Amino acid sequence: MLTSPGVGLADNAPDGAAAVFYVQTDGSYKWQKTISLGQSDSLKISITGALRLRLTVKDVQNSVGSS
């Protein structure tokens, strides 16, 4: 079981920033969500039997920047 109390953007991200969070097991998407600055979401996903786990975060329209 993959459990996270919350995913979100850093407090110092620019206004209007957003990112898409993805969880994949063995190449299949188990969870994905677009989250904007000030938002968060928790997740609980079964990863039983999975061989590969991929956690990916993609910037939406280059809004987050780099630190």
Summary of the structure (lengths in Angstrom):
residues: 67
radius of gyration: 12.9
end to end distance: 30.8
largest distance: 39.9
contacts: 155
relative contact order: 0.38
helix: 0%
strand: 55%
